[in-house]
Every structure is written in structure tokens, then in C-alpha cells.
Amino acid sequence: MKIGFIGMGIMGTPMACNLVRAGYDVMVSNRTMSKCDPVVALGAKAGTYREVAESCDVVITMLPNSPQVKAVMLGENGIAAHMKSGSVFIDMTSVNPIASKELGEALAAYGIEMLDAPVSGGEPKAIDGTLSIMVGGKQEVFDAYKEMLGAMGTSVVRCGEIGAGNTTKLANQIIVACNIQALAEALTLAQKAGVDPQLVFQAIRGGLAGSTVMDAKAPMMIGGNDTPGFKIDLHIKDLNNALDCAHTVGSPVPMTASVQEIMQWLHNHEGGQKDHSAIAQYYEYLTGIRIGR
């Protein structure tokens, strides 16, 4: 199996590296080709989009959003026209599931099967290969590529047909965002009431309020570390997709809308490239409280 991987960003680069380490034959590509260098150093080849399309059995994309995915696949000189009939496209970008369904229908005309397979875990889990991968598509296509996806993640679950992976990812992103907001609010309350946020974190992390989100983000808030593992601007993109999807299917999402407004405020105040745990800085603006300091 020869794998093409397009998109050497904060997530795509370590994911492609893990495929190489697992022994797969990988060709990588990116708009800025120098970003392919870390994966090539491990033994991958680099090529143009067309070279990827013509030589690979499966093509993976990890790009900012659906317009970029559609442009790469279906735009002028799009790679779908150069892929072999019977090959497979796996989009690991987090996009609106409606866009995934539209893309799947368009690719079917070329004889190309598709999986939508967004991930959760951010850069740290992309690096160590422990991502959670949520997949939509035909069962037989999923079965054929589950082991390969497992080189990038420890949880690989088929959630339904095309679009189901991204629907699951939107649900994930709603839960993560609302958890981070609740955590920032709670630790701000604790400090304003005179209780050490570090002790609050230690006391409650083993109870019902404890979560992977808390374990990852409380130390960052307390330590004043906003180095991005997952950027606010990317979470804004995901929540915009969640709101669009919810409005389309008629699902109420008032909590999502609330936390999206906080993230948008941070974006407008030079916080878009910070980690999403920087939601705590919104509460700092309101209260003057800097958690842990």
C-alpha cells in the first residue's frame, strides 16, 4: 500500500511521521514543500499533488477546512482527476459533515471511495500516535484501512456512513470547548474566593468533574502557558461548523454559541494563535484574576 499525505501542518506532520515509522510507503506533499522535510528525513518521499494522485493507492488530507479540501481534490488541477479508479481518499480534516457528504458524492463519479476521519487529541497525541479517530464511510472501506489509521491513533471507531465521522468530531469539539470554559470559570471562582486553584484541581480531578480536558488544560491555565496544542482559531472554525450543522438539522446549541463568542473575543484581542486553554484569559479580562498567580 502506497500512502499519499497532503497537509504538513501542526497535526499532519507528526501523523505522517507515525505512518513512516510504522513501515508504510509514504509520499507527502504541501503547498510549501519545505514543510515536508521532517517526514522526508524519516524516509518518506515528497512529490507534487499530481504525483501523489498518480502513484498512491490511498490519499490522506489534513487541511484547514472544507474549502481547502475541495480545492485540492476538485479544483483546477484537482487531484481527483488523476487518482486511479478504485483508490481511496481519507479526509482527516475537521469539516462540516454536510461538506463531507458533498465531497463523497463528487468523488464517487471518479470511482474513488471516501472516508471522513477527523481526529481528536491535538498536537501532543498526534506526536505520540494516540489520537482518537472518528470515521464515516462504508464498512468494507473502513475495515481495509483501520489498521493503517491505527498507526496514528489508539482509538479508531467507525461511526456510520460518510459525514458521521465529522458529526462525531463536532460533538467532541462542543464537549471540549464547554469543558474548557467551565474549567476556566471554576478556577477563577476558586482564586477569587481565596482558594488555591492548584489544590482545587488536585481535589476534584479524581471525582466526577475530572476529565482528560481538565488534566490537560488546568496545569496550562495555572502555569500561564498558552503555547498552542490546539489553537483558538482552529476551535473557532470547528464551532462554526458545529453551529452551521446544528442550524441545518435544527438542533439547539446555546452553550456552543456562548463559548464561541468567548473564543471570538479572544481572536479579536490577539488570542487566535494561542491554545484554547487561553479561554481563562477572557475571565482574567473580566475579573483581573490570573489563575495561579
N, C-alpha and C positions, 0 to 999 in steps of 0.2 A: 504494500500500500504506500503510495506516494502522497504526501500531505502538502497542500499549499496553505500558507497562513498569511493573511493580509491585515496589517494594522499593528505596528510595533510601538504601541503606547505604554502607559504605566501598567496596564494589565496584559496586553498582548505579548510583550517581550518575554516576561517570565513564563507565561503559558507556553509559548513556542519553545522556550529553552527546556521546559519539562518534557515536551514531546521528543526533542532530540535526545535528552538524557535517557528516555525510555526506549531508545533504539529505533525510533521511526525515521524514515527518509523524509526530510522536511525541506521545502523551499519557501523562503519568506520574501515578502515584498512590502513596500511602504512608499507613500508619496515622497518622503525624504529618505532616500535609500541608505544614508549613513546610519539611520536608526536600526538597520538590520544587523549591524556589526556585532553586537553581543551574541546574537544567536548563531551567526556565521562562525564566530570564534569557537563555538562548541561543536561545529561540524555540519551545520545547515548550509544550503546553497541560497544565494539571493538571485532574484530574477524580476523581470517586469511583470505587470499584471497579466499580460498576454502569455508570457512564458509559463506562469503559474497555471493559467487556464488550460493551456495545451498539454502540459506534461503531468498534471496531478489528477489522481483519482477522486480526491475529496478536497474542497476548498473551504477554508475557515476564514471568517471575517470577525474582527474585533475593532469596531469603529465607533465614532462618537454618537451617531444616531441614525435613524432610518434614511434621511436624505442622502447621507454619505454611502450607506449600504446600497441603496437603489442606484446611485450614480456609478459606483464601482461595478455593479452587476449588470445594469440595464442601460446605463447612459451611453453617450457617444464613445465608441470603442470599448463598451462594456464587456466584461469577461464571459458572461453567459453565452454569447455568440461563439466563443472559442472553446468552451468546455465540451468534452466528449459526451454524447448522449449516453445516459446511464450512470454518469458521475453524480456526485452528491455535493450539495452546498450546505454548510453548517454555519449559521449566523449566531455568534455568541455575543453580539451587541445587545444591549438592553434597549428595546424599542417598543412602540405601541403595538400590541398584538394584532390590531387591525392591519398595520403595515406588513407584519409578518405574513398574514394570510394573503394579502395582495401580491407580495413578492413570490410566495409559493405558487400561486396560480400562474403568474407570469413565467416562472421557471419551468413549470410543467410543459409549456409549449415547446421548450427546448429539449425535453426528455430528461430534465435534471430533477432529482429528488431533493427535498429540503428538510432540514431540522432547524427549529429555532431553539437555541440552547444558552440562554443568558446565565450569568454566574453571580454568586454572592460570596463575599469574604474579603473583598478589597485586595490591595497590593500585597499585604503580608501573606495571605493564603494563596494568592497567585504564585508567589515566590516559592513557597514550600509545597505546592501541589495539593492543597487541602480545600480547594474551592467546593462550594455546593453548586451543582449544575442542574438546572431545571429545563427539561426538554419537551418540546412538542413536535409531533410528526408521526409517521407510520410506525407501527410496532416493529416491522421487519427491518426498517432502516435503522431505528434505534438499536435493535439487537446487534446489527452488524457493526455499529460504531461505539457501543457502550464501553468496551474495553479501552479503546483509544481515548475516549473522553476521560476515562478513569486515570489516565496519566496526568491529568490536570486537576482532578478533584477527587475527594474521598466519598462524596455523595453524588450519584448520578441517577436521577429519577425521571422517568417519562410521566408527564402529567396529562397527556391527551394528544389531540391532533395539533397541526401547525397553529401556532398562536397561544397554545396552552402554556408553553414554557415562559413566554413573556407575560402572560397574565399572572402566573405564579410569581415571577420576578417583581411585578408591580405590587403584588400583595406583600412580598418580602420588604420592598423599599418603604411602603407605608408603615409597616411594623417597626422597621429600623429607625426611621425618622421620628416617629412618635415616641419611641423609647428614648432616643437621644434628647428630645425636647423635655420629656418628663424627668430624665436624669438631671439635666441642667437646672430645671426648675426646683427639684428637690434638694440638690446640693447647695443651691443659692439660698433656699429657705433655711437649711441647717446652719450655714455660716452666719446668716443674718440673725438667727436666733441664738448664736453663741456656741454652737456645737461644731467640733472639728469635722469637716467633710470626709477626711480620710477615715476617721473612726466610724462615721455613718456608713461609708462604703464597706468597711470590714464587717460591720454588724449585720448588714442586710443582704450581702451578696450571696449568702448561703440559704436565704429564705425564698419565699415566693416571688419577691421582687428581683431576685438575682437573675442574670441573663448573660449571654455571650456579649451582647451590646454593652451592658454595664461593665463587665470585666475588661473590655477593650477600651471603652471611652472614659470611664471615671478617672483612671490614672492620668489620661491626657488632659482632662479638664483640671484636675487638681495640680498637675505639674505645669500647666500653662503651655502645653505642647500642642500646636495646631498644624504640625507638619502633616501634609495630606497622605493618608492611606486611601481615602476616598474623598474627592473634592466636593465642596458645596455646589459648585456649578454643575457637576455631574448628577448630584442628587436632585437639583432643581429640574434638570432635564427629565429624570425618571419620574418625578412627581407631576410634572406637566403631562407626561404620557399617561400617568395614572388618572389624573383629572379628566383628560380627554376621553380615555376609555370609559371611565365612570359615567361621564355625561352621555356618551353614546349608548351605553346599556341601561342607563337610568338608576345607577347605584349611588346612594348618598355617601359623601366623603368629607364631612365637615372638619374632622381632625386633620386630614391630609391638607385641606385648604389652609388651615391655621398654620401648620408647620411650614408649608410652602411660603407663606407670607414672611415668616421669620427668616427663612433662607434667602428670600429675595431681598430683604432689607440688608442682610449681610453682604450679598452680592453688590448692592448699591453703595456699600461702605467698605469697599476694597477687601471683602472677605471671600470672594468667589473661589479663589485658588487655595483656600485653607481647608483643613479637614472638617468634615461635617460635625465633629465634636465642638467646633467653634460656635455652635448654637449657644453655648454658655456665654459667649461674648455679647450676645443680644441682651441677656439678663444682666450682665455687667453694665451695659449701657443704661438699663432701666434703674438699677439699684446702686451702682457704684461698687458692688461686691465682686471681688476677684476670687473665685473659688480656690481655696487652699493657700491663699496668700494675703 
